[in-house]
Amino acid sequence: MNDRFSVNELIYRANKRRSESGESNLEAQDYGEILDKLQRIIAKNHSAELAQVLYSEEAEGKLKDLIMRYLNSERMVAKGIQNISELVDMVYDDMAGLGLLSPYLQDSDVEEINVNGYNGIWVLYRDKKVRLSNTFGSPEACANIAKKMSRFGNVILDGSKPIGDSFIARGIRMSGAIEPCVDPDAGAIASVRKQKPSYITRENLIGWNTATAEELDFLTLCVNNGVSVAIAGATGSGKTSDMGYILSCVSQDKRIVTIEDTRELSLAQFDENGVMVNDVIHLLTKEEPNPVTMLDLLKLSLRLHPTVLVPAEMRGKEALTVQEAGRTGHTIVSTLHANSARSAYDRILTMCLEAGTSLSEERLLKNIVEAFPIMLFKMQLPDKSRKYMEIFEATGVKDGEVAGNTLFKYEVDHYERDEAGRIAKVVGSHRRVGNISPALAERLLVNGVELTEIRRFAGSGYRPEGG
């Protein structure tokens, strides 16, 4: 037996003797009861340590120490288990092990894991989708893994809350559901998505033909000089990763405040002594009990005087506060679900109307255009490649519709298909199709951008007002 367990072993044996003799009303419990109680305690108080076990052998030892400590402090003794080291190993395996999913979570090439039930598991890479031949042993085993993954982010899935969003570690988020929201024969469903900010570099985005150097230069120029940008697209299109890249290009002296439901953005930069060199605050919402919503954190953020405010995703009525902030001197970078650049403005309008306002729809749409002059639309194409399909500048509202110019566009030329007739490759090209408006050019000039740089995007014939 490991010496590390010796003192705890003595305490455990003493508690066991008391339970067997009935002393102090201490009673041995079923293993399942002990596991459930420990999972709740550790998920609540030590979610960071729980998440780290996927990546660190040292974290495994720390978690086992925590399990031993709570076993003794809570005076828990398991029926039929004679020593604490055996019980600790059992609890650890059930709490931290993720079975057949573990190697895919550790594989840096994997982007997403989808569990459609105990016997249907898919793994998505950047350029392919693979169905696993392995399955969980039973629906119950699948449900246990889904519950376990949610606990890494301090979210408990049970009968009273059978669905939830959580995170396994920084940059790895999961959504899952168990009975009664899932058929008993399936056990559970889950979607695990991995964000890899170090993977999303300028070189990679250009090399994958996701974007051009000119497009990236334009977006970072905007965000660094007071022009808000929203990124629209479907789930899985890579909106959050691109937002992380753009924000990583913000000057170190500019104050960034991010708001997320689960932590995916990691913008802090450190020197060789571990001192943070850029001005970044990361905030997270909180679920019940005592929820803290994105709207709550938006109000707090505005009092923190951010240069760049990052509500990571607009989903509902908080969009009204976001657009108001964008019209009062804050640079906003955010994402939303939409099917095109132009339709994204209607989507934001719908979200703002959910909040309730006395403004007319046309007046509100004009405010949204003012708040978000630049809209990037990104899409995952049939060959699984991701492209910047359009960068659009909104210039106003005419007859109830957003008016503006497409600045950059990806145009599909043709498809290459495999022997089964499936699309194997999308062939196309990025094109510069328009110039920024004189109003946007003037705004960039006032904010300190050199005239030669402005003319890259406004055209060589651009002349400042009065110039």
C-alpha positions in Angstrom: 0.0 0.0 0.0 1.2 3.5 -0.8 2.5 5.4 2.3 0.6 8.4 1.1 -2.6 6.6 2.2 -1.4 5.4 5.6 -2.8 8.1 7.9 -6.0 8.2 5.9 -6.2 4.4 6.1 -6.1 4.5 9.9 -8.9 7.1 10.0 -10.9 5.0 7.5 -10.5 1.8 9.5 -11.4 3.6 12.7 -14.6 4.9 11.1 -15.4 1.5 9.7 -15.1 -0.1 13.2 -17.5 2.6 14.5 -20.0 1.8 11.7 -19.8 -1.9 12.4 -20.3 -1.4 16.1 -23.0 1.3 15.7 -21.0 3.9 17.6 -21.9 7.6 16.9 -24.7 6.4 14.6 -22.0 6.1 11.8 -23.3 3.7 9.2 -21.6 2.2 6.1 -23.1 3.4 2.8 -23.6 1.8 -0.6 -20.7 2.8 -3.0 -23.2 4.6 -5.3 -24.3 6.9 -2.5 -20.7 7.8 -1.7 -19.8 8.4 -5.3 -22.8 10.6 -5.9 -22.1 12.7 -2.8 -18.4 13.1 -3.6 -19.1 14.0 -7.2 -21.3 16.8 -6.0 -18.9 18.1 -3.4 -15.9 18.1 -5.7 -17.7 19.5 -8.7 -18.9 22.4 -6.5 -15.6 23.2 -4.8 -12.9 21.9 -7.1 -14.0 22.0 -10.7 -10.6 23.3 -11.9 -8.8 20.3 -10.3 -11.4 17.9 -11.8 -10.9 19.4 -15.3 -7.1 19.2 -15.2 -7.0 15.4 -14.8 -7.4 15.1 -18.5 -4.1 16.7 -19.1 -1.8 16.2 -16.0 -0.6 13.2 -14.1 0.1 15.6 -11.2 -3.6 16.6 -11.2 -4.5 12.9 -10.7 -2.7 12.8 -7.4 -4.2 16.0 -6.3 -7.7 14.8 -7.1 -7.1 11.5 -5.2 -5.9 13.5 -2.2 -9.2 15.5 -2.3 -11.2 12.3 -2.5 -9.4 10.9 0.5 -9.9 14.1 2.5 -13.6 14.3 1.9 -14.1 10.6 2.6 -12.7 11.1 6.0 -14.0 14.6 6.8 -17.5 13.5 5.8 -16.9 10.2 7.7 -18.0 8.1 4.7 -17.4 4.3 4.8 -18.4 2.0 2.0 -20.0 -1.4 2.4 -17.8 -4.2 1.5 -14.7 -2.1 0.8 -12.0 -2.7 3.4 -9.4 0.0 2.7 -9.4 3.6 1.6 -6.9 3.2 -1.2 -9.2 0.8 -3.0 -12.2 3.1 -2.5 -10.2 6.2 -3.7 -9.2 4.4 -6.9 -12.8 3.3 -7.6 -14.2 6.8 -7.0 -11.4 8.4 -9.1 -12.0 6.1 -12.1 -15.8 6.7 -12.0 -15.4 10.5 -11.5 -12.6 11.4 -13.9 -12.3 8.6 -16.5 -14.1 9.2 -19.7 -13.6 5.7 -21.2 -13.5 5.5 -25.0 -13.8 9.3 -25.4 -10.5 10.0 -23.6 -8.1 9.5 -26.5 -10.2 11.7 -28.8 -10.3 14.5 -26.2 -6.6 14.3 -25.9 -6.1 14.3 -29.8 -5.2 17.8 -30.9 -6.6 17.1 -34.4 -10.1 16.4 -33.1 -12.5 19.3 -33.3 -15.8 17.8 -32.1 -17.2 14.6 -30.6 -20.9 13.8 -31.0 -22.6 11.1 -28.9 -26.0 10.2 -30.4 -26.6 7.5 -27.8 -24.5 4.7 -26.3 -24.0 2.9 -29.7 -23.6 5.9 -32.0 -20.5 8.1 -31.7 -19.0 10.4 -34.3 -15.6 12.2 -34.3 -15.1 15.3 -36.4 -11.7 16.5 -37.7 -11.1 19.6 -39.7 -11.5 17.8 -43.0 -13.4 14.6 -42.2 -16.1 12.9 -40.1 -15.5 9.4 -38.6 -18.1 7.0 -37.0 -16.5 5.0 -34.2 -16.9 1.2 -34.3 -16.5 1.2 -30.5 -19.6 1.9 -28.3 -20.3 2.3 -24.7 -21.2 -0.9 -22.9 -24.8 0.1 -22.2 -27.2 3.1 -22.1 -26.4 3.5 -18.4 -22.6 3.7 -19.1 -23.3 6.4 -21.7 -25.4 8.4 -19.3 -22.7 8.1 -16.6 -20.1 9.6 -19.0 -22.4 12.5 -20.0 -23.0 13.2 -16.3 -19.3 13.0 -15.6 -18.4 15.4 -18.4 -20.9 18.0 -17.2 -19.5 17.8 -13.6 -16.1 19.0 -14.9 -17.8 22.4 -15.3 -19.7 22.2 -12.0 -23.0 21.3 -13.8 -25.1 18.4 -12.4 -27.2 16.4 -14.8 -30.0 14.5 -13.0 -33.7 13.9 -13.0 -34.5 17.4 -12.0 -32.1 19.0 -14.6 -31.7 16.5 -17.5 -30.2 18.9 -19.9 -27.3 21.4 -19.6 -24.2 23.2 -21.0 -20.9 22.8 -19.3 -17.2 22.6 -20.0 -14.6 19.9 -19.6 -11.6 22.1 -19.6 -10.7 25.5 -20.9 -11.6 25.6 -24.6 -13.6 22.3 -24.4 -17.3 22.8 -24.0 -20.1 20.2 -23.9 -23.8 20.1 -24.1 -25.7 17.0 -23.0 -29.0 15.5 -22.1 -30.1 12.4 -20.2 -33.5 10.8 -19.4 -36.3 11.8 -19.6 -35.2 14.1 -22.4 -33.5 11.2 -24.1 -34.9 7.7 -24.9 -33.9 5.1 -22.2 -32.5 3.0 -25.0 -30.0 5.7 -25.9 -28.8 6.6 -22.4 -27.6 10.1 -23.2 -26.6 12.4 -26.0 -23.7 14.9 -25.9 -21.8 17.2 -28.1 -18.2 18.1 -27.2 -16.5 21.0 -29.1 -12.9 21.9 -28.8 -11.6 25.4 -29.3 -7.9 25.5 -30.3 -6.8 29.2 -30.2 -3.1 28.3 -30.8 -4.3 26.4 -34.0 -6.0 29.5 -35.4 -3.1 31.6 -36.7 -2.8 34.1 -39.5 -0.7 31.6 -41.4 -3.2 28.8 -41.0 -6.2 30.9 -41.9 -4.5 31.9 -45.1 -3.0 28.5 -45.8 -6.4 26.8 -45.4 -7.8 29.4 -47.8 -10.3 30.3 -45.0 -9.4 34.0 -45.5 -7.0 36.2 -47.3 -4.2 38.4 -45.8 -6.2 41.5 -47.0 -9.3 40.4 -45.2 -7.5 39.7 -42.0 -5.7 43.0 -42.2 -9.0 44.8 -42.7 -10.8 43.1 -39.7 -7.9 43.7 -37.3 -7.6 47.3 -38.5 -11.2 47.9 -37.7 -11.2 46.4 -34.2 -8.0 48.3 -33.3 -9.4 51.6 -34.4 -12.9 51.8 -33.0 -15.0 50.0 -35.6 -17.2 47.2 -34.2 -17.3 43.8 -36.0 -19.9 41.0 -35.7 -19.3 37.5 -36.9 -22.3 35.6 -38.2 -22.6 31.9 -39.1 -24.0 28.6 -38.2 -22.9 26.3 -35.4 -19.6 24.8 -36.2 -18.5 27.4 -38.7 -15.7 28.6 -36.4 -17.0 31.9 -35.3 -15.5 31.8 -31.8 -12.1 30.7 -33.0 -11.9 33.6 -35.5 -13.1 36.0 -32.8 -10.2 34.8 -30.6 -7.7 35.4 -33.5 -9.0 38.9 -34.2 -8.9 39.8 -30.5 -5.3 38.5 -30.2 -4.3 41.2 -32.6 -5.6 44.0 -30.4 -2.9 46.3 -29.0 -1.8 45.4 -25.5 -2.7 48.8 -24.1 -6.4 48.5 -25.1 -8.7 47.2 -22.4 -10.7 44.1 -23.4 -13.6 42.7 -21.4 -15.0 39.3 -22.5 -18.3 37.8 -21.4 -18.9 34.1 -22.0 -21.2 31.3 -20.7 -18.3 28.8 -20.8 -14.7 29.9 -21.0 -13.3 29.5 -24.5 -11.4 32.7 -25.1 -7.8 32.9 -23.7 -6.5 36.3 -24.5 -4.1 37.0 -21.6 -0.5 37.3 -22.6 2.4 37.0 -20.1 6.1 37.9 -20.0 8.8 35.5 -18.9 8.1 36.3 -15.2 4.4 35.3 -15.5 3.2 38.9 -15.4 0.2 39.7 -17.6 1.2 42.3 -20.2 -2.1 43.0 -21.9 -5.2 44.6 -20.3 -7.8 41.8 -20.4 -10.7 40.7 -18.1 -12.6 37.5 -18.6 -16.1 37.2 -17.1 -18.4 34.2 -17.0 -22.2 33.9 -16.5 -23.6 31.7 -13.8 -26.6 29.4 -13.8 -29.1 28.7 -11.0 -29.1 29.1 -8.1 -28.5 32.9 -8.0 -27.9 33.2 -11.7 -25.7 35.9 -13.2 -26.8 36.6 -16.8 -24.9 38.1 -19.7 -27.1 41.2 -19.3 -25.9 41.5 -15.7 -22.3 41.2 -16.8 -22.8 43.7 -19.6 -23.9 46.3 -17.1 -20.9 45.5 -15.0 -18.6 45.6 -18.0 -19.7 49.1 -19.0 -18.5 50.4 -15.6 -15.1 48.8 -16.2 -14.3 51.2 -19.1 -13.4 48.7 -21.8 -12.0 49.8 -25.1 -13.2 46.5 -26.7 -16.3 44.8 -25.2 -16.8 41.2 -26.2 -20.2 39.6 -25.4 -19.0 36.3 -27.0 -22.4 35.4 -28.4 -25.6 37.4 -28.8 -28.6 35.1 -28.3 -31.4 37.2 -26.9 -32.5 40.5 -25.3 -29.0 41.3 -24.2 -28.5 42.4 -27.9 -30.3 45.6 -27.1 -27.7 46.6 -24.5 -24.9 45.5 -26.8 -26.0 47.7 -29.6 -26.5 50.6 -27.3 -22.9 50.1 -26.1 -21.7 50.0 -29.7 -23.2 53.4 -30.3 -21.7 55.1 -27.2 -17.9 54.8 -27.9 -17.3 51.1 -27.3 -15.8 48.8 -29.9 -17.8 45.6 -29.9 -16.7 42.2 -31.1 -19.4 39.5 -30.9 -20.9 36.5 -32.7 -24.4 35.4 -33.6 -26.2 32.7 -35.6 -27.4 33.8 -39.0 -27.5 32.6 -42.6 -25.9 35.6 -44.3 -24.3 38.9 -43.6 -27.5 40.9 -44.4 -29.8 38.6 -42.5 -27.6 38.9 -39.5 -28.9 42.5 -39.0 -32.5 41.2 -39.0 -31.5 38.6 -36.5 -30.0 41.2 -34.1 -33.2 43.3 -34.6 -35.3 40.3 -33.5 -33.2 39.9 -30.4 -33.4 43.5 -29.6 -37.2 43.5 -29.9 -37.3 40.6 -27.4 -36.0 43.1 -24.8 -39.0 45.4 -25.3 -38.4 49.0 -26.6 -40.5 52.0 -27.6 -38.4 52.5 -30.7 -39.8 51.7 -34.2 -38.3 48.8 -36.0 -36.7 51.1 -38.6 -35.2 53.3 -36.0 -33.9 50.3 -34.1 -32.4 48.8 -37.3 -30.6 52.1 -38.0 -29.1 51.9 -34.5 -28.0 48.4 -35.1 -26.3 49.4 -38.3 -24.6 52.2 -36.5 -23.4 49.8 -33.8 -22.2 47.1 -36.2 -20.9 48.7 -39.4 -18.9 45.6 -40.3 -20.5 42.1 -40.6 -18.4 39.0 -41.3 -20.3 35.9 -42.5 -18.5 32.6 -42.2 -19.6 29.2 -43.4 -18.6 25.6 -43.3 -18.9 24.3 -46.9 -19.9 20.7 -48.0 -16.2 19.6 -48.1 -15.9 20.6 -44.4 -13.7 23.6 -45.2 -14.5 26.9 -43.6 -14.5 30.2 -45.5 -15.1 33.9 -45.0 -18.0 34.0 -47.4 -18.6 37.8 -47.1 -17.4 40.9 -45.3 -20.1 43.5 -45.6 -20.2 47.2 -44.6 -23.7 48.4 -43.6 -24.1 52.1 -44.5 -27.8 52.7 -43.5 -31.4 51.6 -43.9 -33.6 52.1 -46.9 -37.2 51.1 -47.1 -36.8 49.0 -44.0 -33.8 47.1 -45.4 -30.2 47.3 -44.6 -28.2 49.1 -47.3 -24.5 48.7 -47.8 -21.6 47.3 -49.7 -20.0 43.8 -50.0 -16.2 44.4 -49.5 -14.9 40.9 -49.8 -16.6 37.7 -51.1 -15.8 34.0 -51.6 -17.2 32.8 -54.9 -17.7 29.1 -55.6 -16.6 28.0 -59.0 -17.3 24.3 -59.0 -17.3 21.1 -57.0 -15.0 18.1 -57.2 -16.8 14.8 -56.3 -15.6 11.4 -55.2 -16.7 8.0 -56.7 -19.8 8.0 -54.6 -20.9 11.4 -55.9 -20.2 13.2 -52.7 -18.6 16.6 -52.7 -14.9 16.1 -52.0 -13.7 19.6 -52.6 -15.2 23.0 -53.1 -13.2 25.0 -55.7 -13.5 28.8 -55.6 -11.7 32.0 -54.7 -11.8 35.0 -52.5 -12.4 38.4 -54.2 -12.2 42.0 -53.2 -15.4 43.4 -54.7 -15.8 46.8 -53.2 -14.3 49.7 -51.2 -15.3 51.0 -47.8 -17.6 54.0 -47.7 -16.2 57.6 -47.4 -17.9 57.8 -43.9 -16.0 54.7 -42.7 -12.8 56.0 -44.2 -13.2 59.3 -42.4 -13.9 57.5 -39.1 -10.7 55.5 -39.4 -8.8 58.6 -40.3 -10.1 60.5 -37.2 -9.2 57.5 -35.1 -5.6 57.7 -36.2 -5.2 55.4 -39.1 -2.6 56.5 -41.7 -4.0 57.7 -45.0 -2.0 55.2 -47.0 -3.5 52.3 -45.0 -7.0 53.7 -45.4 -6.5 53.9 -49.2 -5.8 50.1 -49.2 -9.5 49.6 -48.5 -11.1 52.9 -49.7 -9.4 53.1 -53.0 -6.4 55.1 -54.2 -8.7 58.0 -55.1 -10.0 58.6 -51.6 -9.5 62.2 -50.3 -10.3 63.2 -46.8 -13.1 65.7 -46.3 -11.8 69.2 -46.8 -8.5 67.7 -48.0 
